[in-house]
Structure formats: C-alpha cells, structure tokens
Amino acid sequence: MEVRVLKKFKDKSGNAIILACAVVISLLLISSAIMEYIRLTIIANGVRDALQASVISVSTQNYDEAYFGLREGYSGGYSRTSGGGWQEKLDYGDIYAELDGLLGLDHTHMKRTDSGLEYALSGLSVSIINSPFAPSNPQNGNKFTADAKISLEVPLSFGWGMLPPLKITIKTTAGYVPKF
C-alpha cells in the first residue's frame, strides 16, 4: 500500500488533482484554526475589558465614601463614627449586573447566539484593598484598589465538538487615586 502511494507522488503523468485537494484541505484546516484562535482572543479581550470597566465602576462608586487625606497624600474608604473614630466603609457594588449590561448576557451570565452558547462567565471574586488609615509613609502605602477574577468558558467551534471548551481565569485590577 505504501509503495503505491509513493509511486503516485513520483508519477510525472501530470495529474495533480489529489495533491491539489490535499493542499486545499490542509489550508482550510489551518485557516479555520487561525480564525478560531482570533475569535477566542477577541472574546477574552472583550470580557477582560468589560470586567475592568466594571471594577473601575465599583472603585468610583467608593468615591463618595473615600476619606481625603489630601494634605497627608492618601485616601481610603473610611467614615466617621458617632464616637469620633474612624470605621472602614466599602461598597462592592454589583459587578455581575454591570457585566451583564456591558456584554449583553442573560441572567445566568451566558452569552447566547442563534447557533447556541457563545461563552459563559462564572466564579466572580472581588477583593477591595483599602489604603491604610494614616500610614507612616504615604508614598509606599497601599493604594485603594479592587482586584477581580472571573472564569470564562468558551465552547470551541473548531474540531466538530470533539475538543473541550476553553476555560481561563481573567484577572484585573483597578485603583482609586485622588486627582487633586
């Protein structure tokens, strides 16, 4: 069998239909794999950008609760208590609702198209790191930041359903620094 295949490739009779078909099919497979990679990159970048915008929104929602130590050069999420002390006060907002609005997701945090599921988001975790109150060195102290992580699952359209979906964790950070 192998000898016949080699004879067909070495045959100089001028019939290159088989070789042309093999080249065309291989080019189609390579180009579809490249297009799938580009599709996955676009989806991941869009979700990352939307997550970052949502986290920035949460950071700016804390604006009204941030104590301005302008003269000292720091700010954080604190409020005065009735006893004259200070208490940490943070607003986590609703990042899922922001993401749903920005990305056009349904109530289960999934993007659906006519052909089925495009991608799904799950496992959102947000941690707000408050700047310390009256730090000894304001230049090296922690800034008011919000770190967010979310899991993205994208079913592949390449591989005829034989390949598992892409699952990645997207991380982003947004901070608040007073402008004046």
Secondary structure, 3 states (H helix, E strand, C coil): CHHHHHHHHHCCCCCCHHHHHHHHHHHHHHHHHHHHHHHHHHHHHHHHHHHHHHHHHHHHHHHHHEEEECCCCEEEEEEECCCCCEEECCCCCCHHHHHHHHHCCCCCCEEEECCEEEEEEEEEEEEEECCCCCCCCCCCCCCEEEEEEEEEEECCCCCCCCCCCEEEEEEEEEEECCCC
